[in-house]
Amino acid sequence: MAGHGVILEPAKVAIRRRITDLFNDASRGERPALRRADALFAPDSVAWRVNGDIVTMMIGGVSGLLLQMLHPAVLAGVWDHSDFRSDMHGRLRRTAKFIAVTTYDHAENGIAAIDRVRGIHDRIGGVLPDGTPYRVSDPALLAWVHVTEAISFLNAWIRYAEPEMPITDQDQYFAEMAGIADRLGADLVPRDRASAEALIESLRPALRAEDRTREVARLVLNQSVGAALTDAASGVIMRAGVDLLPDWAREMHGLTTPPVAVVRAGARTLARTLGWAYDGSPNHEVWPAEVTVWPRA
């Protein structure tokens, strides 16, 4: 058995290297985010537990983005001020990077990342098709973006990693993640699951789906990220993200319900594969005084 492990180690290293490349733009000097005991969140926090699983975070990220863009102002911000048509993968990568740095890296790096994003938000605004002005820095809009992202990350974790997660831990996750939303300038940020679900429900009458919504969704779900095997894995993630959406959101997007059994089995297989690849890697264990890297499976 030990011999088999030695033989397969190059395959595990290759998978980890590919994941590192997907989440870091080497041309811009990006490196994996460091996992440190002096981060904004403590190593025993629920955020560390949930935000460290690469498969569930990717699934939740796709689902959260599809939810977010149903808000007309979020859609307008993406449409007017983003290079999503040519670099949708880059947008998803930057979101993942932000979560990684603010969860695991040194607290000063996490705060710097938040301040950088807030500075960008403060400069962005425009006019909706109906003439209504919008600002990306609007506290209520930021709360919508935050809650849809947080609940999607958590729901993906529960579905694929911890089905019996106690409601107290779920509430703690929202309470912890609210700290990031507060620093970004969001207001009325939910601090437990019931409040998060109530906020989403209260905003449903304001949500819309139109041609621009569906174009952005199409680019999200059909992007190519590289080699055939990588694109196959991406397809699993995308279908699982659609499956994770509430029924009403999937209907608004005009998306059909994917074959649930097949999609969820594929996502679990992918999670097990990455778990195998990261088993024995430097970032598989958390050491209080060690600097390690994200993501870990």
Buried (B, 14 or more C-beta within 10 A) or exposed (E): EEEEEEEEEEEBEEBBEBBBEBBBEEEEEBEBBBBBBBBBBEBEBBBBBBBBBBBBBBBBBBBBBBBBBBBBBBBBBBBBBBEBEEBBBBBBBBBBBBBBBBBBBBEEBBBBBBEEBBEEBEEBBBEBEEEEEBBBBBBEBBBBBBBBBBBBBBBBBBBBBBEEBEEEBBBBBBBBBBBBBBBBBBEBBBBBBEBBBEBBEEBEEEBBBEEBBBBBBEBBBEBEBEEEEBEEBBBBBBBBBBBBBBEEBBEBBEBEEBEEEEBBEBBBEBBEBBBBBBEEBBBEEBEEEEBBBBBBB
